[in-house]
Amino acid sequence: MRTPKELFSEFLHAANTNSFRAAVELYNNALDQESKPLAVMTLNDNIARHGALINQAEVAHATEVFLKFGLDANGNIVDNSRLYEIVGDQPPTEITDVEELSKALSLELGLEPGEKVRADTFSRHASKSLEYLANSVLVSLDGVLTKLQKQHRKIVSDDDGSTTVGSGKSRSLSWPKHETEDSPRDANAEDKRFLSNHCACICVPNFEPLYLAAADLNVLGKKVKAAMLENNLFNGRSVVFLVDGAQDLSNLIESEFSFVEHKVILDWYHLAEKIRAGLSSGAVGAAEEKKAFCQSIKDCLWNGDLWGARLLLCQCRDYPSDEELAQMPDNEKAVLLAQYKIAGILKCKNQQAINRVLTYLSNKESMIACYRLRKARGLRNSSNSVETANGLLVSYRQKHNGTSWTRFGSTGLAIIRALMLNKRVALWTVERKVSFKLTPCSAATGLNAANQEYNSMLAV
């Protein structure tokens, strides 16, 4: 016969993988609850309530970790004398300047001994984009939107600033005030029809990934910082953040992790997609011509050649108009058009679109790495770990046609799902405790296992 803990874990898994209606049916059948069956709305409220309790416990645990390491309750450095105790010696990097980067890329491209990639084509930050894999900590951050359900039940504000759904005996759900306010990504959601959850995935070699979730981005940042402190990940390791380029993520990283040397890498897919979208609306040409021109720009960025990518975009933007070409001598015009054709430069139809791409590259210059060398060294160029986390924590369960969620229910479900993936259900159900400790793993587990679980979900 199953123990109550085993039954609760099975029920929790059912609520996180099936509809609430199916989970309630499983619960009622398992306990033979014919006289007093569990209602779907009761399950919804309890999932949200447990998510709120786990979130509060994780925030409280983060505060304990901060105070243990001599930080204040918000995770700010108050005593610089203890900074070395937290950060320690920074690990060496493979390449320290652009000259070494130029030599390494020339070797990777198979250039002749007398040939070398120009060092001045790289951004000033590209030389810092290579770390040793064994000493690295990879942190991926992202937000995911789900459809917001119209509120039918009364929302009551308590004296302490928390928010409760329902009134009287039905008041079963409480959430801290700052977790109910609109997050930056909610403010940009179309017609307020969506709500956002923020997810993080911390990957360390030889350990299983640690998944974290929160409705508020700042709360997620505190959890990530506390988890890295609890596992001593700032000491002697290269801290690398992989992001999609969203400004709120960049602001969070700078505000929470400015005390430690770190790298922020722009996800390659989002960078390539930005180039494709800009050329789609900004350049004139057949589909194959646009594809070839886009590939030329992406080839430059893949090699870390930010200067070359900008040059191609500027040549497209400054392509002579029909009026300017009409005023040129025929021989000069023929030579110019032949040069553009050989180089694959397309005519511009929307200078603003091209200028937006150039501005984007300038703003994200510090995040653009030499992606070719990172791939050759087995380093990540993609934030797909947090995309997997988005799927595991939110998307698979919550993003279906016709489904909508309350803010409390959506975030509560994501936090409970993170607890399950981190294998902390027993710790919470038995001791009402949380932990950010990493779990050692074998080569067959970890992120690969998480990817396999996500793929199996999609195949259902």
Contacts in CASP RR format, 6 or more apart in sequence:
PFRMAT RR
TARGET T0000
AUTHOR 0000-0000-0000
METHOD contacts of the structure
MODEL  1
MRTPKELFSEFLHAANTNSFRAAVELYNNALDQESKPLAVMTLNDNIARH
GALINQAEVAHATEVFLKFGLDANGNIVDNSRLYEIVGDQPPTEITDVEE
LSKALSLELGLEPGEKVRADTFSRHASKSLEYLANSVLVSLDGVLTKLQK
QHRKIVSDDDGSTTVGSGKSRSLSWPKHETEDSPRDANAEDKRFLSNHCA
CICVPNFEPLYLAAADLNVLGKKVKAAMLENNLFNGRSVVFLVDGAQDLS
NLIESEFSFVEHKVILDWYHLAEKIRAGLSSGAVGAAEEKKAFCQSIKDC
LWNGDLWGARLLLCQCRDYPSDEELAQMPDNEKAVLLAQYKIAGILKCKN
QQAINRVLTYLSNKESMIACYRLRKARGLRNSSNSVETANGLLVSYRQKH
NGTSWTRFGSTGLAIIRALMLNKRVALWTVERKVSFKLTPCSAATGLNAA
NQEYNSMLAV
2 10 0 8 1.000
5 426 0 8 1.000
5 429 0 8 1.000
5 430 0 8 1.000
7 30 0 8 1.000
7 31 0 8 1.000
8 429 0 8 1.000
9 425 0 8 1.000
9 426 0 8 1.000
9 429 0 8 1.000
10 26 0 8 1.000
10 30 0 8 1.000
11 23 0 8 1.000
11 26 0 8 1.000
11 27 0 8 1.000
11 30 0 8 1.000
12 416 0 8 1.000
12 420 0 8 1.000
12 425 0 8 1.000
13 420 0 8 1.000
14 22 0 8 1.000
14 23 0 8 1.000
14 26 0 8 1.000
14 27 0 8 1.000
15 23 0 8 1.000
15 43 0 8 1.000
15 47 0 8 1.000
15 413 0 8 1.000
15 416 0 8 1.000
16 397 0 8 1.000
16 413 0 8 1.000
16 416 0 8 1.000
16 417 0 8 1.000
16 420 0 8 1.000
17 397 0 8 1.000
17 457 0 8 1.000
18 26 0 8 1.000
20 40 0 8 1.000
20 43 0 8 1.000
20 44 0 8 1.000
20 47 0 8 1.000
21 40 0 8 1.000
23 43 0 8 1.000
24 37 0 8 1.000
24 38 0 8 1.000
24 39 0 8 1.000
24 40 0 8 1.000
24 43 0 8 1.000
27 33 0 8 1.000
27 38 0 8 1.000
27 43 0 8 1.000
28 34 0 8 1.000
28 37 0 8 1.000
28 38 0 8 1.000
44 406 0 8 1.000
44 409 0 8 1.000
45 165 0 8 1.000
45 172 0 8 1.000
45 173 0 8 1.000
46 172 0 8 1.000
47 409 0 8 1.000
47 412 0 8 1.000
47 413 0 8 1.000
47 416 0 8 1.000
48 173 0 8 1.000
48 175 0 8 1.000
48 406 0 8 1.000
48 408 0 8 1.000
48 409 0 8 1.000
48 411 0 8 1.000
48 412 0 8 1.000
48 413 0 8 1.000
49 172 0 8 1.000
49 173 0 8 1.000
49 174 0 8 1.000
50 412 0 8 1.000
50 416 0 8 1.000
51 409 0 8 1.000
51 411 0 8 1.000
51 412 0 8 1.000
51 413 0 8 1.000
51 415 0 8 1.000
51 416 0 8 1.000
52 173 0 8 1.000
52 174 0 8 1.000
52 175 0 8 1.000
52 176 0 8 1.000
52 179 0 8 1.000
52 408 0 8 1.000
52 412 0 8 1.000
54 412 0 8 1.000
54 415 0 8 1.000
54 416 0 8 1.000
54 419 0 8 1.000
54 428 0 8 1.000
54 434 0 8 1.000
55 175 0 8 1.000
55 176 0 8 1.000
55 179 0 8 1.000
55 214 0 8 1.000
55 219 0 8 1.000
55 411 0 8 1.000
55 412 0 8 1.000
55 415 0 8 1.000
56 176 0 8 1.000
57 428 0 8 1.000
57 432 0 8 1.000
57 433 0 8 1.000
57 434 0 8 1.000
58 212 0 8 1.000
58 223 0 8 1.000
58 415 0 8 1.000
58 434 0 8 1.000
58 436 0 8 1.000
59 176 0 8 1.000
59 219 0 8 1.000
59 222 0 8 1.000
59 223 0 8 1.000
61 226 0 8 1.000
61 433 0 8 1.000
61 434 0 8 1.000
61 435 0 8 1.000
61 436 0 8 1.000
62 222 0 8 1.000
62 223 0 8 1.000
62 225 0 8 1.000
62 226 0 8 1.000
62 436 0 8 1.000
63 73 0 8 1.000
65 226 0 8 1.000
65 229 0 8 1.000
65 230 0 8 1.000
65 436 0 8 1.000
66 72 0 8 1.000
66 73 0 8 1.000
66 74 0 8 1.000
66 75 0 8 1.000
66 225 0 8 1.000
66 226 0 8 1.000
66 229 0 8 1.000
67 73 0 8 1.000
69 82 0 8 1.000
69 85 0 8 1.000
69 86 0 8 1.000
69 229 0 8 1.000
70 78 0 8 1.000
70 79 0 8 1.000
70 82 0 8 1.000
71 77 0 8 1.000
71 78 0 8 1.000
71 229 0 8 1.000
72 78 0 8 1.000
74 222 0 8 1.000
75 222 0 8 1.000
75 225 0 8 1.000
75 226 0 8 1.000
75 256 0 8 1.000
77 83 0 8 1.000
77 259 0 8 1.000
83 259 0 8 1.000
86 229 0 8 1.000
86 234 0 8 1.000
86 235 0 8 1.000
86 259 0 8 1.000
86 260 0 8 1.000
87 234 0 8 1.000
87 235 0 8 1.000
87 259 0 8 1.000
87 260 0 8 1.000
87 261 0 8 1.000
88 234 0 8 1.000
88 235 0 8 1.000
88 236 0 8 1.000
89 235 0 8 1.000
89 236 0 8 1.000
90 236 0 8 1.000
90 238 0 8 1.000
90 261 0 8 1.000
91 131 0 8 1.000
91 132 0 8 1.000
91 135 0 8 1.000
91 236 0 8 1.000
91 237 0 8 1.000
91 238 0 8 1.000
92 132 0 8 1.000
93 128 0 8 1.000
93 130 0 8 1.000
93 131 0 8 1.000
93 132 0 8 1.000
93 238 0 8 1.000
94 104 0 8 1.000
94 130 0 8 1.000
94 131 0 8 1.000
94 132 0 8 1.000
94 377 0 8 1.000
95 101 0 8 1.000
95 104 0 8 1.000
95 127 0 8 1.000
95 130 0 8 1.000
96 127 0 8 1.000
97 127 0 8 1.000
98 119 0 8 1.000
98 120 0 8 1.000
98 122 0 8 1.000
98 124 0 8 1.000
98 126 0 8 1.000
98 127 0 8 1.000
99 119 0 8 1.000
100 127 0 8 1.000
101 119 0 8 1.000
101 122 0 8 1.000
101 126 0 8 1.000
101 127 0 8 1.000
101 130 0 8 1.000
101 370 0 8 1.000
101 373 0 8 1.000
102 116 0 8 1.000
102 117 0 8 1.000
102 118 0 8 1.000
102 119 0 8 1.000
102 122 0 8 1.000
103 116 0 8 1.000
104 373 0 8 1.000
105 117 0 8 1.000
105 303 0 8 1.000
105 370 0 8 1.000
105 372 0 8 1.000
105 373 0 8 1.000
106 115 0 8 1.000
106 116 0 8 1.000
106 117 0 8 1.000
108 372 0 8 1.000
108 373 0 8 1.000
108 376 0 8 1.000
109 117 0 8 1.000
109 303 0 8 1.000
111 117 0 8 1.000
117 303 0 8 1.000
117 305 0 8 1.000
120 307 0 8 1.000
121 304 0 8 1.000
121 305 0 8 1.000
121 306 0 8 1.000
121 307 0 8 1.000
121 308 0 8 1.000
122 304 0 8 1.000
122 305 0 8 1.000
122 306 0 8 1.000
122 307 0 8 1.000
122 370 0 8 1.000
123 304 0 8 1.000
123 306 0 8 1.000
123 365 0 8 1.000
123 366 0 8 1.000
123 368 0 8 1.000
124 365 0 8 1.000
125 365 0 8 1.000
125 366 0 8 1.000
125 367 0 8 1.000
125 368 0 8 1.000
126 304 0 8 1.000
126 306 0 8 1.000
126 368 0 8 1.000
126 369 0 8 1.000
126 370 0 8 1.000
128 263 0 8 1.000
129 263 0 8 1.000
129 265 0 8 1.000
129 369 0 8 1.000
129 370 0 8 1.000
129 373 0 8 1.000
129 374 0 8 1.000
130 369 0 8 1.000
130 370 0 8 1.000
130 373 0 8 1.000
130 374 0 8 1.000
130 377 0 8 1.000
130 379 0 8 1.000
131 238 0 8 1.000
131 240 0 8 1.000
131 263 0 8 1.000
131 379 0 8 1.000
132 238 0 8 1.000
133 205 0 8 1.000
133 377 0 8 1.000
133 378 0 8 1.000
133 379 0 8 1.000
134 205 0 8 1.000
135 236 0 8 1.000
135 237 0 8 1.000
135 238 0 8 1.000
136 204 0 8 1.000
136 205 0 8 1.000
136 237 0 8 1.000
136 238 0 8 1.000
136 240 0 8 1.000
136 379 0 8 1.000
137 202 0 8 1.000
137 203 0 8 1.000
137 204 0 8 1.000
137 228 0 8 1.000
137 233 0 8 1.000
137 237 0 8 1.000
137 238 0 8 1.000
137 239 0 8 1.000
137 240 0 8 1.000
138 202 0 8 1.000
138 203 0 8 1.000
138 204 0 8 1.000
138 240 0 8 1.000
138 242 0 8 1.000
138 380 0 8 1.000
138 385 0 8 1.000
139 200 0 8 1.000
139 201 0 8 1.000
139 202 0 8 1.000
139 203 0 8 1.000
139 224 0 8 1.000
139 228 0 8 1.000
139 239 0 8 1.000
139 240 0 8 1.000
139 241 0 8 1.000
139 242 0 8 1.000
140 200 0 8 1.000
140 201 0 8 1.000
140 203 0 8 1.000
140 241 0 8 1.000
140 242 0 8 1.000
140 243 0 8 1.000
140 383 0 8 1.000
140 385 0 8 1.000
140 386 0 8 1.000
140 387 0 8 1.000
140 389 0 8 1.000
141 198 0 8 1.000
141 199 0 8 1.000
141 200 0 8 1.000
141 220 0 8 1.000
141 224 0 8 1.000
141 241 0 8 1.000
141 243 0 8 1.000
141 249 0 8 1.000
141 252 0 8 1.000
141 253 0 8 1.000
141 383 0 8 1.000
141 386 0 8 1.000
142 198 0 8 1.000
142 199 0 8 1.000
142 243 0 8 1.000
142 244 0 8 1.000
142 246 0 8 1.000
142 249 0 8 1.000
142 383 0 8 1.000
142 386 0 8 1.000
142 387 0 8 1.000
142 389 0 8 1.000
142 390 0 8 1.000
143 185 0 8 1.000
143 196 0 8 1.000
143 197 0 8 1.000
143 198 0 8 1.000
143 199 0 8 1.000
143 246 0 8 1.000
143 390 0 8 1.000
144 196 0 8 1.000
144 197 0 8 1.000
144 198 0 8 1.000
144 199 0 8 1.000
144 390 0 8 1.000
144 391 0 8 1.000
144 393 0 8 1.000
144 394 0 8 1.000
144 395 0 8 1.000
144 399 0 8 1.000
145 185 0 8 1.000
145 189 0 8 1.000
145 194 0 8 1.000
145 195 0 8 1.000
145 196 0 8 1.000
146 194 0 8 1.000
146 195 0 8 1.000
146 196 0 8 1.000
146 197 0 8 1.000
146 394 0 8 1.000
146 398 0 8 1.000
146 399 0 8 1.000
146 403 0 8 1.000
146 404 0 8 1.000
146 405 0 8 1.000
146 410 0 8 1.000
147 193 0 8 1.000
147 194 0 8 1.000
147 195 0 8 1.000
147 399 0 8 1.000
147 402 0 8 1.000
147 403 0 8 1.000
147 404 0 8 1.000
147 405 0 8 1.000
148 189 0 8 1.000
148 192 0 8 1.000
148 193 0 8 1.000
148 194 0 8 1.000
148 195 0 8 1.000
148 404 0 8 1.000
148 405 0 8 1.000
148 406 0 8 1.000
148 407 0 8 1.000
149 404 0 8 1.000
149 405 0 8 1.000
149 406 0 8 1.000
150 404 0 8 1.000
151 406 0 8 1.000
153 165 0 8 1.000
153 166 0 8 1.000
153 170 0 8 1.000
154 165 0 8 1.000
154 166 0 8 1.000
154 167 0 8 1.000
155 163 0 8 1.000
155 164 0 8 1.000
155 165 0 8 1.000
155 166 0 8 1.000
156 163 0 8 1.000
156 164 0 8 1.000
156 165 0 8 1.000
156 166 0 8 1.000
156 167 0 8 1.000
156 171 0 8 1.000
157 163 0 8 1.000
157 164 0 8 1.000
158 164 0 8 1.000
158 174 0 8 1.000
161 177 0 8 1.000
162 174 0 8 1.000
162 175 0 8 1.000
162 176 0 8 1.000
162 177 0 8 1.000
163 174 0 8 1.000
163 175 0 8 1.000
163 177 0 8 1.000
163 180 0 8 1.000
164 171 0 8 1.000
164 173 0 8 1.000
164 174 0 8 1.000
165 171 0 8 1.000
165 172 0 8 1.000
165 173 0 8 1.000
165 406 0 8 1.000
165 408 0 8 1.000
166 172 0 8 1.000
166 173 0 8 1.000
173 408 0 8 1.000
175 407 0 8 1.000
175 408 0 8 1.000
178 216 0 8 1.000
178 218 0 8 1.000
178 219 0 8 1.000
179 214 0 8 1.000
179 215 0 8 1.000
179 216 0 8 1.000
179 219 0 8 1.000
179 411 0 8 1.000
180 215 0 8 1.000
180 407 0 8 1.000
180 408 0 8 1.000
181 216 0 8 1.000
183 196 0 8 1.000
183 198 0 8 1.000
183 215 0 8 1.000
183 216 0 8 1.000
183 217 0 8 1.000
184 217 0 8 1.000
184 248 0 8 1.000
185 196 0 8 1.000
185 198 0 8 1.000
185 217 0 8 1.000
185 246 0 8 1.000
185 248 0 8 1.000
186 192 0 8 1.000
186 194 0 8 1.000
186 195 0 8 1.000
186 196 0 8 1.000
189 195 0 8 1.000
189 196 0 8 1.000
195 215 0 8 1.000
195 405 0 8 1.000
195 407 0 8 1.000
195 410 0 8 1.000
196 215 0 8 1.000
197 213 0 8 1.000
197 214 0 8 1.000
197 215 0 8 1.000
197 393 0 8 1.000
197 394 0 8 1.000
197 410 0 8 1.000
197 411 0 8 1.000
197 414 0 8 1.000
198 213 0 8 1.000
198 214 0 8 1.000
198 215 0 8 1.000
198 216 0 8 1.000
198 217 0 8 1.000
198 220 0 8 1.000
199 211 0 8 1.000
199 212 0 8 1.000
199 213 0 8 1.000
199 220 0 8 1.000
199 386 0 8 1.000
199 389 0 8 1.000
199 390 0 8 1.000
199 393 0 8 1.000
199 394 0 8 1.000
199 414 0 8 1.000
199 418 0 8 1.000
200 211 0 8 1.000
200 212 0 8 1.000
200 213 0 8 1.000
200 220 0 8 1.000
200 221 0 8 1.000
200 223 0 8 1.000
200 224 0 8 1.000
200 386 0 8 1.000
200 389 0 8 1.000
201 209 0 8 1.000
201 210 0 8 1.000
201 211 0 8 1.000
201 212 0 8 1.000
201 385 0 8 1.000
201 386 0 8 1.000
201 388 0 8 1.000
201 389 0 8 1.000
201 447 0 8 1.000
202 209 0 8 1.000
202 210 0 8 1.000
202 212 0 8 1.000
202 224 0 8 1.000
202 227 0 8 1.000
202 228 0 8 1.000
202 233 0 8 1.000
202 438 0 8 1.000
203 209 0 8 1.000
203 385 0 8 1.000
203 447 0 8 1.000
204 231 0 8 1.000
204 233 0 8 1.000
204 237 0 8 1.000
204 438 0 8 1.000
206 440 0 8 1.000
206 441 0 8 1.000
207 438 0 8 1.000
207 439 0 8 1.000
207 440 0 8 1.000
207 441 0 8 1.000
207 446 0 8 1.000
208 422 0 8 1.000
208 423 0 8 1.000
208 438 0 8 1.000
208 439 0 8 1.000
208 440 0 8 1.000
208 441 0 8 1.000
208 445 0 8 1.000
208 446 0 8 1.000
208 447 0 8 1.000
208 449 0 8 1.000
209 385 0 8 1.000
209 389 0 8 1.000
209 421 0 8 1.000
209 446 0 8 1.000
209 447 0 8 1.000
209 450 0 8 1.000
210 227 0 8 1.000
210 422 0 8 1.000
210 436 0 8 1.000
210 438 0 8 1.000
211 389 0 8 1.000
211 392 0 8 1.000
211 393 0 8 1.000
211 417 0 8 1.000
211 418 0 8 1.000
211 421 0 8 1.000
211 422 0 8 1.000
212 220 0 8 1.000
212 223 0 8 1.000
212 224 0 8 1.000
212 227 0 8 1.000
212 418 0 8 1.000
213 220 0 8 1.000
213 393 0 8 1.000
213 394 0 8 1.000
213 411 0 8 1.000
213 414 0 8 1.000
213 415 0 8 1.000
213 417 0 8 1.000
213 418 0 8 1.000
214 220 0 8 1.000
214 221 0 8 1.000
214 223 0 8 1.000
214 411 0 8 1.000
214 415 0 8 1.000
215 407 0 8 1.000
215 411 0 8 1.000
217 248 0 8 1.000
217 249 0 8 1.000
217 252 0 8 1.000
218 252 0 8 1.000
220 252 0 8 1.000
221 252 0 8 1.000
221 256 0 8 1.000
222 256 0 8 1.000
223 436 0 8 1.000
224 256 0 8 1.000
225 256 0 8 1.000
225 257 0 8 1.000
226 436 0 8 1.000
227 233 0 8 1.000
227 436 0 8 1.000
228 234 0 8 1.000
228 239 0 8 1.000
230 435 0 8 1.000
230 436 0 8 1.000
230 437 0 8 1.000
231 436 0 8 1.000
231 437 0 8 1.000
231 438 0 8 1.000
233 239 0 8 1.000
234 260 0 8 1.000
238 263 0 8 1.000
239 257 0 8 1.000
239 260 0 8 1.000
239 261 0 8 1.000
239 262 0 8 1.000
239 263 0 8 1.000
240 262 0 8 1.000
240 263 0 8 1.000
240 264 0 8 1.000
240 265 0 8 1.000
240 380 0 8 1.000
241 253 0 8 1.000
241 257 0 8 1.000
241 262 0 8 1.000
241 263 0 8 1.000
241 264 0 8 1.000
241 265 0 8 1.000
242 265 0 8 1.000
242 267 0 8 1.000
242 380 0 8 1.000
242 382 0 8 1.000
242 383 0 8 1.000
242 385 0 8 1.000
242 386 0 8 1.000
243 249 0 8 1.000
243 250 0 8 1.000
243 253 0 8 1.000
243 264 0 8 1.000
243 265 0 8 1.000
243 266 0 8 1.000
243 267 0 8 1.000
243 367 0 8 1.000
243 383 0 8 1.000
244 266 0 8 1.000
244 267 0 8 1.000
244 270 0 8 1.000
244 383 0 8 1.000
245 266 0 8 1.000
245 267 0 8 1.000
245 270 0 8 1.000
245 364 0 8 1.000
245 367 0 8 1.000
250 264 0 8 1.000
250 367 0 8 1.000
253 262 0 8 1.000
253 264 0 8 1.000
263 369 0 8 1.000
264 366 0 8 1.000
264 367 0 8 1.000
265 367 0 8 1.000
265 369 0 8 1.000
265 374 0 8 1.000
265 380 0 8 1.000
265 381 0 8 1.000
266 364 0 8 1.000
266 367 0 8 1.000
266 368 0 8 1.000
266 369 0 8 1.000
267 381 0 8 1.000
267 382 0 8 1.000
267 383 0 8 1.000
268 302 0 8 1.000
268 371 0 8 1.000
268 381 0 8 1.000
268 382 0 8 1.000
269 382 0 8 1.000
270 383 0 8 1.000
271 301 0 8 1.000
271 364 0 8 1.000
271 368 0 8 1.000
272 298 0 8 1.000
272 301 0 8 1.000
274 357 0 8 1.000
274 360 0 8 1.000
275 294 0 8 1.000
275 297 0 8 1.000
275 298 0 8 1.000
275 301 0 8 1.000
275 309 0 8 1.000
275 357 0 8 1.000
276 294 0 8 1.000
278 353 0 8 1.000
278 354 0 8 1.000
278 356 0 8 1.000
278 357 0 8 1.000
279 290 0 8 1.000
279 293 0 8 1.000
279 294 0 8 1.000
279 297 0 8 1.000
279 316 0 8 1.000
279 346 0 8 1.000
279 357 0 8 1.000
280 290 0 8 1.000
281 350 0 8 1.000
281 353 0 8 1.000
282 316 0 8 1.000
282 348 0 8 1.000
282 349 0 8 1.000
282 350 0 8 1.000
282 351 0 8 1.000
282 353 0 8 1.000
282 354 0 8 1.000
283 290 0 8 1.000
283 293 0 8 1.000
283 316 0 8 1.000
283 346 0 8 1.000
283 347 0 8 1.000
283 348 0 8 1.000
283 349 0 8 1.000
283 354 0 8 1.000
284 346 0 8 1.000
284 347 0 8 1.000
284 348 0 8 1.000
284 349 0 8 1.000
285 346 0 8 1.000
285 347 0 8 1.000
289 344 0 8 1.000
289 346 0 8 1.000
290 346 0 8 1.000
292 344 0 8 1.000
293 312 0 8 1.000
293 316 0 8 1.000
293 344 0 8 1.000
293 345 0 8 1.000
293 346 0 8 1.000
296 312 0 8 1.000
296 344 0 8 1.000
297 309 0 8 1.000
297 312 0 8 1.000
297 313 0 8 1.000
300 306 0 8 1.000
300 308 0 8 1.000
300 309 0 8 1.000
300 312 0 8 1.000
301 309 0 8 1.000
301 368 0 8 1.000
301 371 0 8 1.000
302 371 0 8 1.000
302 372 0 8 1.000
303 370 0 8 1.000
303 371 0 8 1.000
303 372 0 8 1.000
304 368 0 8 1.000
304 369 0 8 1.000
304 370 0 8 1.000
304 371 0 8 1.000
304 372 0 8 1.000
306 361 0 8 1.000
306 365 0 8 1.000
306 368 0 8 1.000
309 361 0 8 1.000
310 358 0 8 1.000
310 361 0 8 1.000
312 343 0 8 1.000
312 345 0 8 1.000
313 354 0 8 1.000
313 357 0 8 1.000
313 358 0 8 1.000
313 361 0 8 1.000
314 358 0 8 1.000
315 340 0 8 1.000
315 343 0 8 1.000
315 345 0 8 1.000
316 345 0 8 1.000
316 346 0 8 1.000
316 347 0 8 1.000
316 348 0 8 1.000
316 354 0 8 1.000
317 348 0 8 1.000
317 351 0 8 1.000
317 354 0 8 1.000
317 355 0 8 1.000
317 358 0 8 1.000
318 348 0 8 1.000
319 340 0 8 1.000
319 345 0 8 1.000
319 346 0 8 1.000
319 347 0 8 1.000
319 348 0 8 1.000
320 328 0 8 1.000
320 336 0 8 1.000
325 333 0 8 1.000
325 337 0 8 1.000
328 336 0 8 1.000
348 354 0 8 1.000
361 368 0 8 1.000
369 381 0 8 1.000
371 381 0 8 1.000
374 380 0 8 1.000
374 381 0 8 1.000
375 381 0 8 1.000
385 447 0 8 1.000
388 447 0 8 1.000
388 450 0 8 1.000
388 451 0 8 1.000
388 454 0 8 1.000
389 450 0 8 1.000
391 454 0 8 1.000
392 417 0 8 1.000
392 421 0 8 1.000
392 450 0 8 1.000
392 453 0 8 1.000
392 454 0 8 1.000
392 457 0 8 1.000
393 414 0 8 1.000
393 417 0 8 1.000
393 418 0 8 1.000
393 421 0 8 1.000
394 410 0 8 1.000
394 413 0 8 1.000
394 414 0 8 1.000
394 417 0 8 1.000
396 454 0 8 1.000
396 457 0 8 1.000
396 458 0 8 1.000
397 413 0 8 1.000
397 417 0 8 1.000
398 405 0 8 1.000
398 410 0 8 1.000
398 413 0 8 1.000
398 414 0 8 1.000
405 413 0 8 1.000
419 425 0 8 1.000
419 428 0 8 1.000
419 434 0 8 1.000
421 450 0 8 1.000
422 439 0 8 1.000
423 439 0 8 1.000
424 434 0 8 1.000
424 435 0 8 1.000
427 433 0 8 1.000
427 434 0 8 1.000
427 435 0 8 1.000
428 434 0 8 1.000
441 449 0 8 1.000
END
